[in-house]
Every structure is written in C-alpha cells, then in structure tokens.
Amino acid sequence: MSAETARMTLKVYEVTRDGVTRVLREETPVVPLERPEASHQFPACECPQCKTPAR
C-alpha cells in the first residue's frame, strides 16, 4: 500500500484517574512515512538474552 492510498487519522485523548475522558486534539488526517527516520527508531535491545551472540 502506498502513502497515497493509505489513510490514517489521529485523535488525542486525556483520561483522568476517575475515568473522565476529554479530547485534547480533534481527529486529524496524517500521512504515514514510507520509512521512519533513524532518530525515530527504537534503540537495540540490551538485555542479556539479546546481547548473547547466537551459537
């Protein structure tokens, strides 16, 4: 699916501890990225299981 045919919207809510919900930003169309920038990717996992080289 290309970015031209993909459809995404974003709506931001806030929920209090009491369960009261309010909208912070109304629904807004967004264009998905073909490939995220390197600065937006998660860092490599550093847990002992992932750091151990495969045998």
C-alpha positions in Angstrom: 0.0 0.0 0.0 1.5 3.3 -1.0 1.3 6.5 1.1 -1.2 7.9 -1.4 -3.7 5.2 -0.8 -3.1 4.7 2.9 -5.4 6.5 5.3 -4.6 7.4 8.9 -6.2 9.7 11.4 -5.0 10.7 14.9 -7.1 11.9 17.8 -5.6 12.7 21.2 -7.4 12.0 24.5 -6.7 12.6 28.1 -8.2 10.2 30.7 -8.2 11.1 34.4 -7.9 8.6 37.3 -11.6 8.9 37.8 -12.2 7.8 34.2 -13.2 11.2 32.9 -12.2 11.5 29.2 -11.7 14.7 27.2 -10.4 15.3 23.7 -7.2 17.3 23.6 -6.9 17.3 19.8 -9.7 16.6 17.3 -9.3 13.9 14.7 -6.6 15.0 12.2 -5.5 13.2 9.0 -1.9 12.2 8.9 0.4 10.9 6.2 2.3 7.7 7.1 6.0 7.7 6.4 7.4 5.3 3.8 10.4 4.7 6.1 10.9 6.2 9.6 13.9 8.4 10.2 16.7 6.7 12.1 16.1 9.1 15.1 12.6 7.7 15.4 13.5 4.1 15.7 13.8 2.2 19.0 17.4 1.5 20.1 18.7 -2.1 20.0 17.7 -4.2 23.0 20.4 -4.6 25.6 19.0 -7.3 27.7 21.4 -10.3 28.5 19.4 -12.6 26.2 19.6 -10.3 23.2 23.2 -9.4 23.8 24.4 -13.0 23.9 25.7 -13.9 20.4 23.9 -16.8 18.6 25.7 -20.1 18.7 
